[in-house]
Amino acid sequence: MATRQNSTNGKPKSPRIQVVLPESICEQLNILATNESRTVSNMAKVLIQEGLKQYFEKEGKALISELNLNTDKFRDELEKKSVKRLKKAPQRIRYYKKSD
């Protein structure tokens, strides 16, 4: 199960997984990452994404994570927006009863 942590500012980090690789695959991953100017973990992420996409296309099934991608895009857009501070304290809303 992937673990999710919070960063120091309280925002949730992306889920983390741990994978044990044979030495030869790890070396190939390092070479690919270097060639594409990526970190090893980012290169692994890209390869996993491509592999999952190909797998689901081959099986003729919808990609399960499409809903999650939409959610992730929505979350990313919200996080990119700047926080707007109120200029003054919010005013109290008053409700009046109708008099018959």
Secondary structure in CASP SS format (residue, H / E / C, confidence):
PFRMAT SS
TARGET T0000
AUTHOR 0000-0000-0000
METHOD secondary structure of the structure
MODEL  1
M C 1.00
A C 1.00
T E 1.00
R C 1.00
Q C 1.00
N E 1.00
S C 1.00
T C 1.00
N C 1.00
G C 1.00
K C 1.00
P E 1.00
K C 1.00
S C 1.00
P C 1.00
R E 1.00
I C 1.00
Q C 1.00
V C 1.00
V C 1.00
L C 1.00
P C 1.00
E H 1.00
S H 1.00
I H 1.00
C H 1.00
E H 1.00
Q H 1.00
L H 1.00
N H 1.00
I H 1.00
L H 1.00
A H 1.00
T H 1.00
N H 1.00
E C 1.00
S C 1.00
R C 1.00
T C 1.00
V H 1.00
S H 1.00
N H 1.00
M H 1.00
A H 1.00
K H 1.00
V H 1.00
L H 1.00
I H 1.00
Q H 1.00
E H 1.00
G H 1.00
L H 1.00
K H 1.00
Q H 1.00
Y H 1.00
F H 1.00
E H 1.00
K H 1.00
E H 1.00
G C 1.00
K C 1.00
A C 1.00
L C 1.00
I C 1.00
S C 1.00
E H 1.00
L H 1.00
N H 1.00
L H 1.00
N H 1.00
T H 1.00
D H 1.00
K H 1.00
F H 1.00
R H 1.00
D H 1.00
E H 1.00
L H 1.00
E H 1.00
K H 1.00
K C 1.00
S C 1.00
V C 1.00
K C 1.00
R C 1.00
L C 1.00
K C 1.00
K C 1.00
A C 1.00
P C 1.00
Q C 1.00
R C 1.00
I C 1.00
R C 1.00
Y C 1.00
Y C 1.00
K C 1.00
K C 1.00
S C 1.00
D C 1.00
END
